[in-house]
Amino acid sequence: MKAAIFFMTILAATVVGVSDLSAEARSAKVEAAPTPHAGVAVRTYNYAAVSAEQLAAAKSEAEHIFRSAGISLEWIECRVPGGDNGAACTEPLLAGRDLMLRLVDRIPAHGERIVALGESMLDREQRGGVLMTVDLFPVRAVAGRAPTSLSTLLGRAIAHEIGHLLLGSAEHPRLGLMRALWSHDELRGLKPAHWGFSAREAAQMRQTLRGKSRTAD
């Protein structure tokens, strides 16, 4: 069974009601891995027409997050309708290596204050998936209201969705990049927050990639 999973961010000026988690946040951090142990190729479809500069910065943010988890990211720009740049991307996806990222720009329903920055399609039986979508409309809105860098927020959102696909889970822990709610104070740096994966999450993703790579071979 395939199911879409979503993660949210608060657009209102209020803060998620949790206590100071600074000690827990520090304990949840994973030490940077000196050399990536596994790699993922992300086929990127830029329907939202994100500028090359902003997209490059967002990719750099996501790469930094995954490098600390011992995983390298490779980006493949795929051509979208009406565009001249990018590869045709008609080759079959390689199991355990290739993922697909769609960048869209969708106007939310009127009056929504909590919106999903992204979603991932998970096969619950296979505990994994290949397709994720990140929406530039709420990313832009949140970045403007926080305020924070659009590229940084976009990179974190992309990393979050890749995390769902590699972890094969819709779960959202209380701490780290994979938590469901990102408050304005966290985005501003006024409240302690860890924008990476836990040691357990990093180890699980590396093990999943190694296992799928052996199966594909």
PyMOL commands that place a pseudoatom at each C-alpha (Angstrom):
pseudoatom trace, name=CA, resn=MET, resi=1, chain=A, elem=C, hetatm=0, pos=[0.000, 0.000, 0.000]
pseudoatom trace, name=CA, resn=LYS, resi=2, chain=A, elem=C, hetatm=0, pos=[1.339, 3.397, -0.966]
pseudoatom trace, name=CA, resn=ALA, resi=3, chain=A, elem=C, hetatm=0, pos=[0.598, 6.387, 1.222]
pseudoatom trace, name=CA, resn=ALA, resi=4, chain=A, elem=C, hetatm=0, pos=[1.566, 10.040, 1.204]
pseudoatom trace, name=CA, resn=ILE, resi=5, chain=A, elem=C, hetatm=0, pos=[3.174, 11.416, 4.341]
pseudoatom trace, name=CA, resn=PHE, resi=6, chain=A, elem=C, hetatm=0, pos=[3.474, 15.047, 5.209]
pseudoatom trace, name=CA, resn=PHE, resi=7, chain=A, elem=C, hetatm=0, pos=[5.439, 17.274, 7.548]
pseudoatom trace, name=CA, resn=MET, resi=8, chain=A, elem=C, hetatm=0, pos=[4.310, 20.650, 8.724]
pseudoatom trace, name=CA, resn=THR, resi=9, chain=A, elem=C, hetatm=0, pos=[5.637, 23.998, 9.789]
pseudoatom trace, name=CA, resn=ILE, resi=10, chain=A, elem=C, hetatm=0, pos=[3.831, 26.706, 11.735]
pseudoatom trace, name=CA, resn=LEU, resi=11, chain=A, elem=C, hetatm=0, pos=[3.032, 29.774, 9.643]
pseudoatom trace, name=CA, resn=ALA, resi=12, chain=A, elem=C, hetatm=0, pos=[1.496, 31.664, 12.539]
pseudoatom trace, name=CA, resn=ALA, resi=13, chain=A, elem=C, hetatm=0, pos=[3.741, 33.636, 14.883]
pseudoatom trace, name=CA, resn=THR, resi=14, chain=A, elem=C, hetatm=0, pos=[3.058, 31.236, 17.741]
pseudoatom trace, name=CA, resn=VAL, resi=15, chain=A, elem=C, hetatm=0, pos=[5.591, 28.651, 18.887]
pseudoatom trace, name=CA, resn=VAL, resi=16, chain=A, elem=C, hetatm=0, pos=[5.067, 24.919, 19.295]
pseudoatom trace, name=CA, resn=GLY, resi=17, chain=A, elem=C, hetatm=0, pos=[4.351, 24.328, 22.968]
pseudoatom trace, name=CA, resn=VAL, resi=18, chain=A, elem=C, hetatm=0, pos=[7.341, 22.317, 24.132]
pseudoatom trace, name=CA, resn=SER, resi=19, chain=A, elem=C, hetatm=0, pos=[9.839, 22.992, 26.877]
pseudoatom trace, name=CA, resn=ASP, resi=20, chain=A, elem=C, hetatm=0, pos=[13.499, 23.860, 26.392]
pseudoatom trace, name=CA, resn=LEU, resi=21, chain=A, elem=C, hetatm=0, pos=[15.012, 20.764, 24.788]
pseudoatom trace, name=CA, resn=SER, resi=22, chain=A, elem=C, hetatm=0, pos=[18.590, 21.996, 24.604]
pseudoatom trace, name=CA, resn=ALA, resi=23, chain=A, elem=C, hetatm=0, pos=[20.092, 19.103, 26.573]
pseudoatom trace, name=CA, resn=GLU, resi=24, chain=A, elem=C, hetatm=0, pos=[18.106, 16.508, 24.620]
pseudoatom trace, name=CA, resn=ALA, resi=25, chain=A, elem=C, hetatm=0, pos=[18.898, 18.239, 21.347]
pseudoatom trace, name=CA, resn=ARG, resi=26, chain=A, elem=C, hetatm=0, pos=[22.611, 18.110, 22.071]
pseudoatom trace, name=CA, resn=SER, resi=27, chain=A, elem=C, hetatm=0, pos=[22.441, 14.428, 22.951]
pseudoatom trace, name=CA, resn=ALA, resi=28, chain=A, elem=C, hetatm=0, pos=[20.563, 13.661, 19.730]
pseudoatom trace, name=CA, resn=LYS, resi=29, chain=A, elem=C, hetatm=0, pos=[23.271, 15.057, 17.469]
pseudoatom trace, name=CA, resn=VAL, resi=30, chain=A, elem=C, hetatm=0, pos=[25.321, 12.683, 15.369]
pseudoatom trace, name=CA, resn=GLU, resi=31, chain=A, elem=C, hetatm=0, pos=[29.023, 13.282, 14.895]
pseudoatom trace, name=CA, resn=ALA, resi=32, chain=A, elem=C, hetatm=0, pos=[30.132, 14.128, 11.376]
pseudoatom trace, name=CA, resn=ALA, resi=33, chain=A, elem=C, hetatm=0, pos=[31.303, 11.092, 9.439]
pseudoatom trace, name=CA, resn=PRO, resi=34, chain=A, elem=C, hetatm=0, pos=[34.754, 11.667, 7.914]
pseudoatom trace, name=CA, resn=THR, resi=35, chain=A, elem=C, hetatm=0, pos=[33.881, 9.871, 4.674]
pseudoatom trace, name=CA, resn=PRO, resi=36, chain=A, elem=C, hetatm=0, pos=[30.400, 9.092, 3.257]
pseudoatom trace, name=CA, resn=HIS, resi=37, chain=A, elem=C, hetatm=0, pos=[29.612, 5.378, 3.525]
pseudoatom trace, name=CA, resn=ALA, resi=38, chain=A, elem=C, hetatm=0, pos=[26.754, 5.308, 1.005]
pseudoatom trace, name=CA, resn=GLY, resi=39, chain=A, elem=C, hetatm=0, pos=[25.395, 7.395, -1.838]
pseudoatom trace, name=CA, resn=VAL, resi=40, chain=A, elem=C, hetatm=0, pos=[22.053, 8.478, -3.260]
pseudoatom trace, name=CA, resn=ALA, resi=41, chain=A, elem=C, hetatm=0, pos=[21.268, 10.036, -6.645]
pseudoatom trace, name=CA, resn=VAL, resi=42, chain=A, elem=C, hetatm=0, pos=[18.384, 12.518, -6.631]
pseudoatom trace, name=CA, resn=ARG, resi=43, chain=A, elem=C, hetatm=0, pos=[16.652, 13.191, -9.934]
pseudoatom trace, name=CA, resn=THR, resi=44, chain=A, elem=C, hetatm=0, pos=[15.383, 16.752, -9.587]
pseudoatom trace, name=CA, resn=TYR, resi=45, chain=A, elem=C, hetatm=0, pos=[12.380, 18.124, -11.497]
pseudoatom trace, name=CA, resn=ASN, resi=46, chain=A, elem=C, hetatm=0, pos=[12.251, 21.892, -10.955]
pseudoatom trace, name=CA, resn=TYR, resi=47, chain=A, elem=C, hetatm=0, pos=[8.635, 22.676, -11.862]
pseudoatom trace, name=CA, resn=ALA, resi=48, chain=A, elem=C, hetatm=0, pos=[8.745, 25.645, -9.464]
pseudoatom trace, name=CA, resn=ALA, resi=49, chain=A, elem=C, hetatm=0, pos=[11.510, 27.320, -11.493]
pseudoatom trace, name=CA, resn=VAL, resi=50, chain=A, elem=C, hetatm=0, pos=[13.704, 27.861, -8.433]
pseudoatom trace, name=CA, resn=SER, resi=51, chain=A, elem=C, hetatm=0, pos=[16.692, 29.967, -9.464]
pseudoatom trace, name=CA, resn=ALA, resi=52, chain=A, elem=C, hetatm=0, pos=[19.967, 28.173, -10.096]
pseudoatom trace, name=CA, resn=GLU, resi=53, chain=A, elem=C, hetatm=0, pos=[21.636, 30.088, -7.262]
pseudoatom trace, name=CA, resn=GLN, resi=54, chain=A, elem=C, hetatm=0, pos=[18.941, 29.302, -4.690]
pseudoatom trace, name=CA, resn=LEU, resi=55, chain=A, elem=C, hetatm=0, pos=[18.741, 25.662, -5.741]
pseudoatom trace, name=CA, resn=ALA, resi=56, chain=A, elem=C, hetatm=0, pos=[22.511, 25.245, -5.537]
pseudoatom trace, name=CA, resn=ALA, resi=57, chain=A, elem=C, hetatm=0, pos=[22.491, 26.651, -1.994]
pseudoatom trace, name=CA, resn=ALA, resi=58, chain=A, elem=C, hetatm=0, pos=[19.600, 24.375, -0.997]
pseudoatom trace, name=CA, resn=LYS, resi=59, chain=A, elem=C, hetatm=0, pos=[21.428, 21.344, -2.361]
pseudoatom trace, name=CA, resn=SER, resi=60, chain=A, elem=C, hetatm=0, pos=[24.531, 22.358, -0.418]
pseudoatom trace, name=CA, resn=GLU, resi=61, chain=A, elem=C, hetatm=0, pos=[22.478, 22.481, 2.805]
pseudoatom trace, name=CA, resn=ALA, resi=62, chain=A, elem=C, hetatm=0, pos=[21.020, 19.026, 2.158]
pseudoatom trace, name=CA, resn=GLU, resi=63, chain=A, elem=C, hetatm=0, pos=[24.452, 17.645, 1.264]
pseudoatom trace, name=CA, resn=HIS, resi=64, chain=A, elem=C, hetatm=0, pos=[25.884, 18.972, 4.531]
pseudoatom trace, name=CA, resn=ILE, resi=65, chain=A, elem=C, hetatm=0, pos=[23.123, 17.290, 6.539]
pseudoatom trace, name=CA, resn=PHE, resi=66, chain=A, elem=C, hetatm=0, pos=[23.620, 13.920, 4.849]
pseudoatom trace, name=CA, resn=ARG, resi=67, chain=A, elem=C, hetatm=0, pos=[27.397, 14.128, 4.882]
pseudoatom trace, name=CA, resn=SER, resi=68, chain=A, elem=C, hetatm=0, pos=[27.176, 14.252, 8.669]
pseudoatom trace, name=CA, resn=ALA, resi=69, chain=A, elem=C, hetatm=0, pos=[25.145, 11.038, 8.461]
pseudoatom trace, name=CA, resn=GLY, resi=70, chain=A, elem=C, hetatm=0, pos=[27.778, 9.306, 6.317]
pseudoatom trace, name=CA, resn=ILE, resi=71, chain=A, elem=C, hetatm=0, pos=[25.754, 9.535, 3.087]
pseudoatom trace, name=CA, resn=SER, resi=72, chain=A, elem=C, hetatm=0, pos=[26.635, 11.408, -0.092]
pseudoatom trace, name=CA, resn=LEU, resi=73, chain=A, elem=C, hetatm=0, pos=[24.078, 13.013, -2.403]
pseudoatom trace, name=CA, resn=GLU, resi=74, chain=A, elem=C, hetatm=0, pos=[24.377, 13.277, -6.172]
pseudoatom trace, name=CA, resn=TRP, resi=75, chain=A, elem=C, hetatm=0, pos=[22.013, 15.570, -8.081]
pseudoatom trace, name=CA, resn=ILE, resi=76, chain=A, elem=C, hetatm=0, pos=[20.670, 14.925, -11.577]
pseudoatom trace, name=CA, resn=GLU, resi=77, chain=A, elem=C, hetatm=0, pos=[18.790, 17.817, -13.176]
pseudoatom trace, name=CA, resn=CYS, resi=78, chain=A, elem=C, hetatm=0, pos=[15.877, 16.471, -15.209]
pseudoatom trace, name=CA, resn=ARG, resi=79, chain=A, elem=C, hetatm=0, pos=[14.089, 18.364, -17.960]
pseudoatom trace, name=CA, resn=VAL, resi=80, chain=A, elem=C, hetatm=0, pos=[10.543, 19.568, -17.230]
pseudoatom trace, name=CA, resn=PRO, resi=81, chain=A, elem=C, hetatm=0, pos=[7.841, 20.564, -19.755]
pseudoatom trace, name=CA, resn=GLY, resi=82, chain=A, elem=C, hetatm=0, pos=[8.607, 23.960, -21.253]
pseudoatom trace, name=CA, resn=GLY, resi=83, chain=A, elem=C, hetatm=0, pos=[12.239, 23.816, -20.131]
pseudoatom trace, name=CA, resn=ASP, resi=84, chain=A, elem=C, hetatm=0, pos=[15.381, 23.473, -22.183]
pseudoatom trace, name=CA, resn=ASN, resi=85, chain=A, elem=C, hetatm=0, pos=[17.828, 22.513, -19.449]
pseudoatom trace, name=CA, resn=GLY, resi=86, chain=A, elem=C, hetatm=0, pos=[18.399, 19.150, -17.855]
pseudoatom trace, name=CA, resn=ALA, resi=87, chain=A, elem=C, hetatm=0, pos=[18.643, 15.547, -18.913]
pseudoatom trace, name=CA, resn=ALA, resi=88, chain=A, elem=C, hetatm=0, pos=[15.785, 13.499, -20.333]
pseudoatom trace, name=CA, resn=CYS, resi=89, chain=A, elem=C, hetatm=0, pos=[15.960, 11.155, -17.327]
pseudoatom trace, name=CA, resn=THR, resi=90, chain=A, elem=C, hetatm=0, pos=[14.313, 8.295, -19.175]
pseudoatom trace, name=CA, resn=GLU, resi=91, chain=A, elem=C, hetatm=0, pos=[16.576, 5.593, -17.749]
pseudoatom trace, name=CA, resn=PRO, resi=92, chain=A, elem=C, hetatm=0, pos=[15.017, 3.193, -15.216]
pseudoatom trace, name=CA, resn=LEU, resi=93, chain=A, elem=C, hetatm=0, pos=[15.607, 4.091, -11.586]
pseudoatom trace, name=CA, resn=LEU, resi=94, chain=A, elem=C, hetatm=0, pos=[18.336, 2.082, -9.914]
pseudoatom trace, name=CA, resn=ALA, resi=95, chain=A, elem=C, hetatm=0, pos=[16.952, 0.318, -6.853]
pseudoatom trace, name=CA, resn=GLY, resi=96, chain=A, elem=C, hetatm=0, pos=[18.571, 1.436, -3.646]
pseudoatom trace, name=CA, resn=ARG, resi=97, chain=A, elem=C, hetatm=0, pos=[20.238, 4.435, -5.277]
pseudoatom trace, name=CA, resn=ASP, resi=98, chain=A, elem=C, hetatm=0, pos=[17.888, 6.692, -7.282]
pseudoatom trace, name=CA, resn=LEU, resi=99, chain=A, elem=C, hetatm=0, pos=[15.223, 8.992, -5.860]
pseudoatom trace, name=CA, resn=MET, resi=100, chain=A, elem=C, hetatm=0, pos=[12.940, 11.548, -7.523]
pseudoatom trace, name=CA, resn=LEU, resi=101, chain=A, elem=C, hetatm=0, pos=[12.381, 15.097, -6.237]
pseudoatom trace, name=CA, resn=ARG, resi=102, chain=A, elem=C, hetatm=0, pos=[9.628, 17.344, -7.562]
pseudoatom trace, name=CA, resn=LEU, resi=103, chain=A, elem=C, hetatm=0, pos=[9.794, 21.043, -6.730]
pseudoatom trace, name=CA, resn=VAL, resi=104, chain=A, elem=C, hetatm=0, pos=[6.345, 22.599, -7.149]
pseudoatom trace, name=CA, resn=ASP, resi=105, chain=A, elem=C, hetatm=0, pos=[4.720, 25.943, -6.356]
pseudoatom trace, name=CA, resn=ARG, resi=106, chain=A, elem=C, hetatm=0, pos=[1.120, 25.420, -5.222]
pseudoatom trace, name=CA, resn=ILE, resi=107, chain=A, elem=C, hetatm=0, pos=[-1.197, 27.988, -3.642]
pseudoatom trace, name=CA, resn=PRO, resi=108, chain=A, elem=C, hetatm=0, pos=[-2.753, 26.491, -0.469]
pseudoatom trace, name=CA, resn=ALA, resi=109, chain=A, elem=C, hetatm=0, pos=[-6.432, 26.617, 0.409]
pseudoatom trace, name=CA, resn=HIS, resi=110, chain=A, elem=C, hetatm=0, pos=[-7.605, 29.943, 1.837]
pseudoatom trace, name=CA, resn=GLY, resi=111, chain=A, elem=C, hetatm=0, pos=[-7.168, 30.317, 5.589]
pseudoatom trace, name=CA, resn=GLU, resi=112, chain=A, elem=C, hetatm=0, pos=[-4.686, 27.501, 6.129]
pseudoatom trace, name=CA, resn=ARG, resi=113, chain=A, elem=C, hetatm=0, pos=[-2.201, 28.386, 8.880]
pseudoatom trace, name=CA, resn=ILE, resi=114, chain=A, elem=C, hetatm=0, pos=[-0.421, 25.050, 9.085]
pseudoatom trace, name=CA, resn=VAL, resi=115, chain=A, elem=C, hetatm=0, pos=[0.693, 23.741, 5.724]
pseudoatom trace, name=CA, resn=ALA, resi=116, chain=A, elem=C, hetatm=0, pos=[2.890, 20.912, 4.508]
pseudoatom trace, name=CA, resn=LEU, resi=117, chain=A, elem=C, hetatm=0, pos=[6.273, 21.921, 3.157]
pseudoatom trace, name=CA, resn=GLY, resi=118, chain=A, elem=C, hetatm=0, pos=[6.624, 18.529, 1.541]
pseudoatom trace, name=CA, resn=GLU, resi=119, chain=A, elem=C, hetatm=0, pos=[5.353, 15.018, 1.124]
pseudoatom trace, name=CA, resn=SER, resi=120, chain=A, elem=C, hetatm=0, pos=[6.792, 11.603, 0.343]
pseudoatom trace, name=CA, resn=MET, resi=121, chain=A, elem=C, hetatm=0, pos=[5.183, 8.553, -1.204]
pseudoatom trace, name=CA, resn=LEU, resi=122, chain=A, elem=C, hetatm=0, pos=[5.936, 5.484, 0.889]
pseudoatom trace, name=CA, resn=ASP, resi=123, chain=A, elem=C, hetatm=0, pos=[5.229, 1.862, 0.130]
pseudoatom trace, name=CA, resn=ARG, resi=124, chain=A, elem=C, hetatm=0, pos=[4.389, 0.608, 3.604]
pseudoatom trace, name=CA, resn=GLU, resi=125, chain=A, elem=C, hetatm=0, pos=[4.902, -3.043, 2.632]
pseudoatom trace, name=CA, resn=GLN, resi=126, chain=A, elem=C, hetatm=0, pos=[8.324, -2.405, 1.109]
pseudoatom trace, name=CA, resn=ARG, resi=127, chain=A, elem=C, hetatm=0, pos=[9.188, 0.191, 3.758]
pseudoatom trace, name=CA, resn=GLY, resi=128, chain=A, elem=C, hetatm=0, pos=[10.548, 2.661, 1.263]
pseudoatom trace, name=CA, resn=GLY, resi=129, chain=A, elem=C, hetatm=0, pos=[9.840, 4.803, -1.752]
pseudoatom trace, name=CA, resn=VAL, resi=130, chain=A, elem=C, hetatm=0, pos=[11.402, 6.937, -4.460]
pseudoatom trace, name=CA, resn=LEU, resi=131, chain=A, elem=C, hetatm=0, pos=[9.136, 9.978, -4.981]
pseudoatom trace, name=CA, resn=MET, resi=132, chain=A, elem=C, hetatm=0, pos=[9.031, 13.154, -2.886]
pseudoatom trace, name=CA, resn=THR, resi=133, chain=A, elem=C, hetatm=0, pos=[7.599, 16.629, -3.431]
pseudoatom trace, name=CA, resn=VAL, resi=134, chain=A, elem=C, hetatm=0, pos=[8.575, 19.937, -1.827]
pseudoatom trace, name=CA, resn=ASP, resi=135, chain=A, elem=C, hetatm=0, pos=[6.282, 22.949, -2.232]
pseudoatom trace, name=CA, resn=LEU, resi=136, chain=A, elem=C, hetatm=0, pos=[7.929, 26.329, -2.742]
pseudoatom trace, name=CA, resn=PHE, resi=137, chain=A, elem=C, hetatm=0, pos=[4.820, 28.336, -1.856]
pseudoatom trace, name=CA, resn=PRO, resi=138, chain=A, elem=C, hetatm=0, pos=[4.862, 27.501, 1.882]
pseudoatom trace, name=CA, resn=VAL, resi=139, chain=A, elem=C, hetatm=0, pos=[8.673, 27.357, 1.940]
pseudoatom trace, name=CA, resn=ARG, resi=140, chain=A, elem=C, hetatm=0, pos=[8.777, 30.922, 0.618]
pseudoatom trace, name=CA, resn=ALA, resi=141, chain=A, elem=C, hetatm=0, pos=[6.088, 32.075, 3.046]
pseudoatom trace, name=CA, resn=VAL, resi=142, chain=A, elem=C, hetatm=0, pos=[7.749, 30.525, 6.088]
pseudoatom trace, name=CA, resn=ALA, resi=143, chain=A, elem=C, hetatm=0, pos=[11.182, 31.807, 5.123]
pseudoatom trace, name=CA, resn=GLY, resi=144, chain=A, elem=C, hetatm=0, pos=[9.780, 35.315, 4.783]
pseudoatom trace, name=CA, resn=ARG, resi=145, chain=A, elem=C, hetatm=0, pos=[7.908, 35.305, 8.084]
pseudoatom trace, name=CA, resn=ALA, resi=146, chain=A, elem=C, hetatm=0, pos=[10.554, 33.626, 10.237]
pseudoatom trace, name=CA, resn=PRO, resi=147, chain=A, elem=C, hetatm=0, pos=[12.685, 35.236, 8.736]
pseudoatom trace, name=CA, resn=THR, resi=148, chain=A, elem=C, hetatm=0, pos=[15.279, 32.736, 7.556]
pseudoatom trace, name=CA, resn=SER, resi=149, chain=A, elem=C, hetatm=0, pos=[17.116, 31.884, 4.372]
pseudoatom trace, name=CA, resn=LEU, resi=150, chain=A, elem=C, hetatm=0, pos=[14.852, 30.385, 1.729]
pseudoatom trace, name=CA, resn=SER, resi=151, chain=A, elem=C, hetatm=0, pos=[17.678, 28.185, 0.446]
pseudoatom trace, name=CA, resn=THR, resi=152, chain=A, elem=C, hetatm=0, pos=[18.472, 26.895, 3.938]
pseudoatom trace, name=CA, resn=LEU, resi=153, chain=A, elem=C, hetatm=0, pos=[14.824, 26.081, 4.634]
pseudoatom trace, name=CA, resn=LEU, resi=154, chain=A, elem=C, hetatm=0, pos=[14.416, 24.455, 1.216]
pseudoatom trace, name=CA, resn=GLY, resi=155, chain=A, elem=C, hetatm=0, pos=[17.536, 22.327, 1.748]
pseudoatom trace, name=CA, resn=ARG, resi=156, chain=A, elem=C, hetatm=0, pos=[16.288, 21.169, 5.131]
pseudoatom trace, name=CA, resn=ALA, resi=157, chain=A, elem=C, hetatm=0, pos=[12.861, 20.337, 3.692]
pseudoatom trace, name=CA, resn=ILE, resi=158, chain=A, elem=C, hetatm=0, pos=[14.456, 18.300, 0.907]
pseudoatom trace, name=CA, resn=ALA, resi=159, chain=A, elem=C, hetatm=0, pos=[16.672, 16.475, 3.410]
pseudoatom trace, name=CA, resn=HIS, resi=160, chain=A, elem=C, hetatm=0, pos=[13.624, 15.744, 5.590]
pseudoatom trace, name=CA, resn=GLU, resi=161, chain=A, elem=C, hetatm=0, pos=[11.773, 14.129, 2.691]
pseudoatom trace, name=CA, resn=ILE, resi=162, chain=A, elem=C, hetatm=0, pos=[14.805, 12.112, 1.594]
pseudoatom trace, name=CA, resn=GLY, resi=163, chain=A, elem=C, hetatm=0, pos=[14.999, 10.955, 5.205]
pseudoatom trace, name=CA, resn=HIS, resi=164, chain=A, elem=C, hetatm=0, pos=[11.454, 9.591, 5.064]
pseudoatom trace, name=CA, resn=LEU, resi=165, chain=A, elem=C, hetatm=0, pos=[12.223, 7.619, 1.905]
pseudoatom trace, name=CA, resn=LEU, resi=166, chain=A, elem=C, hetatm=0, pos=[15.475, 6.159, 3.224]
pseudoatom trace, name=CA, resn=LEU, resi=167, chain=A, elem=C, hetatm=0, pos=[14.092, 5.408, 6.685]
pseudoatom trace, name=CA, resn=GLY, resi=168, chain=A, elem=C, hetatm=0, pos=[10.981, 3.883, 5.135]
pseudoatom trace, name=CA, resn=SER, resi=169, chain=A, elem=C, hetatm=0, pos=[8.842, 5.421, 7.850]
pseudoatom trace, name=CA, resn=ALA, resi=170, chain=A, elem=C, hetatm=0, pos=[6.236, 8.134, 8.293]
pseudoatom trace, name=CA, resn=GLU, resi=171, chain=A, elem=C, hetatm=0, pos=[7.225, 8.615, 11.924]
pseudoatom trace, name=CA, resn=HIS, resi=172, chain=A, elem=C, hetatm=0, pos=[8.258, 12.006, 13.265]
pseudoatom trace, name=CA, resn=PRO, resi=173, chain=A, elem=C, hetatm=0, pos=[10.434, 12.008, 16.409]
pseudoatom trace, name=CA, resn=ARG, resi=174, chain=A, elem=C, hetatm=0, pos=[10.349, 14.880, 18.892]
pseudoatom trace, name=CA, resn=LEU, resi=175, chain=A, elem=C, hetatm=0, pos=[13.863, 16.036, 18.049]
pseudoatom trace, name=CA, resn=GLY, resi=176, chain=A, elem=C, hetatm=0, pos=[16.095, 16.491, 15.044]
pseudoatom trace, name=CA, resn=LEU, resi=177, chain=A, elem=C, hetatm=0, pos=[15.457, 17.159, 11.380]
pseudoatom trace, name=CA, resn=MET, resi=178, chain=A, elem=C, hetatm=0, pos=[12.703, 14.527, 11.201]
pseudoatom trace, name=CA, resn=ARG, resi=179, chain=A, elem=C, hetatm=0, pos=[10.383, 16.202, 13.734]
pseudoatom trace, name=CA, resn=ALA, resi=180, chain=A, elem=C, hetatm=0, pos=[6.995, 17.160, 12.277]
pseudoatom trace, name=CA, resn=LEU, resi=181, chain=A, elem=C, hetatm=0, pos=[6.749, 20.789, 13.400]
pseudoatom trace, name=CA, resn=TRP, resi=182, chain=A, elem=C, hetatm=0, pos=[9.335, 23.518, 12.885]
pseudoatom trace, name=CA, resn=SER, resi=183, chain=A, elem=C, hetatm=0, pos=[8.620, 26.692, 14.852]
pseudoatom trace, name=CA, resn=HIS, resi=184, chain=A, elem=C, hetatm=0, pos=[9.591, 30.242, 13.949]
pseudoatom trace, name=CA, resn=ASP, resi=185, chain=A, elem=C, hetatm=0, pos=[11.883, 30.517, 16.971]
pseudoatom trace, name=CA, resn=GLU, resi=186, chain=A, elem=C, hetatm=0, pos=[13.707, 27.350, 15.917]
pseudoatom trace, name=CA, resn=LEU, resi=187, chain=A, elem=C, hetatm=0, pos=[14.106, 28.679, 12.393]
pseudoatom trace, name=CA, resn=ARG, resi=188, chain=A, elem=C, hetatm=0, pos=[15.375, 32.008, 13.730]
pseudoatom trace, name=CA, resn=GLY, resi=189, chain=A, elem=C, hetatm=0, pos=[17.870, 30.265, 15.966]
pseudoatom trace, name=CA, resn=LEU, resi=190, chain=A, elem=C, hetatm=0, pos=[16.201, 31.663, 19.089]
pseudoatom trace, name=CA, resn=LYS, resi=191, chain=A, elem=C, hetatm=0, pos=[15.281, 28.221, 20.373]
pseudoatom trace, name=CA, resn=PRO, resi=192, chain=A, elem=C, hetatm=0, pos=[17.580, 25.163, 20.464]
pseudoatom trace, name=CA, resn=ALA, resi=193, chain=A, elem=C, hetatm=0, pos=[16.991, 22.823, 17.540]
pseudoatom trace, name=CA, resn=HIS, resi=194, chain=A, elem=C, hetatm=0, pos=[19.036, 20.128, 15.864]
pseudoatom trace, name=CA, resn=TRP, resi=195, chain=A, elem=C, hetatm=0, pos=[18.836, 20.165, 12.059]
pseudoatom trace, name=CA, resn=GLY, resi=196, chain=A, elem=C, hetatm=0, pos=[20.344, 16.748, 11.461]
pseudoatom trace, name=CA, resn=PHE, resi=197, chain=A, elem=C, hetatm=0, pos=[19.731, 13.037, 11.887]
pseudoatom trace, name=CA, resn=SER, resi=198, chain=A, elem=C, hetatm=0, pos=[20.241, 11.076, 15.083]
pseudoatom trace, name=CA, resn=ALA, resi=199, chain=A, elem=C, hetatm=0, pos=[22.972, 8.434, 15.204]
pseudoatom trace, name=CA, resn=ARG, resi=200, chain=A, elem=C, hetatm=0, pos=[20.294, 5.735, 15.048]
pseudoatom trace, name=CA, resn=GLU, resi=201, chain=A, elem=C, hetatm=0, pos=[18.624, 7.290, 11.995]
pseudoatom trace, name=CA, resn=ALA, resi=202, chain=A, elem=C, hetatm=0, pos=[21.967, 7.717, 10.211]
pseudoatom trace, name=CA, resn=ALA, resi=203, chain=A, elem=C, hetatm=0, pos=[22.969, 4.092, 10.866]
pseudoatom trace, name=CA, resn=GLN, resi=204, chain=A, elem=C, hetatm=0, pos=[19.574, 2.821, 9.714]
pseudoatom trace, name=CA, resn=MET, resi=205, chain=A, elem=C, hetatm=0, pos=[19.738, 4.772, 6.440]
pseudoatom trace, name=CA, resn=ARG, resi=206, chain=A, elem=C, hetatm=0, pos=[23.271, 3.550, 5.681]
pseudoatom trace, name=CA, resn=GLN, resi=207, chain=A, elem=C, hetatm=0, pos=[22.258, -0.037, 6.416]
pseudoatom trace, name=CA, resn=THR, resi=208, chain=A, elem=C, hetatm=0, pos=[19.190, 0.298, 4.174]
pseudoatom trace, name=CA, resn=LEU, resi=209, chain=A, elem=C, hetatm=0, pos=[21.271, 1.655, 1.297]
pseudoatom trace, name=CA, resn=ARG, resi=210, chain=A, elem=C, hetatm=0, pos=[23.873, -1.097, 1.646]
pseudoatom trace, name=CA, resn=GLY, resi=211, chain=A, elem=C, hetatm=0, pos=[21.177, -3.758, 1.746]
pseudoatom trace, name=CA, resn=LYS, resi=212, chain=A, elem=C, hetatm=0, pos=[19.354, -2.448, -1.324]
pseudoatom trace, name=CA, resn=SER, resi=213, chain=A, elem=C, hetatm=0, pos=[22.623, -2.065, -3.184]
pseudoatom trace, name=CA, resn=ARG, resi=214, chain=A, elem=C, hetatm=0, pos=[23.501, -5.736, -2.578]
pseudoatom trace, name=CA, resn=THR, resi=215, chain=A, elem=C, hetatm=0, pos=[20.000, -6.788, -3.671]
pseudoatom trace, name=CA, resn=ALA, resi=216, chain=A, elem=C, hetatm=0, pos=[20.274, -4.738, -6.868]
pseudoatom trace, name=CA, resn=ASP, resi=217, chain=A, elem=C, hetatm=0, pos=[23.639, -6.309, -7.679]
for i in range(1, 217): cmd.bond("trace and resi %d" % i, "trace and resi %d" % (i + 1))
show_as sticks, trace
zoom trace
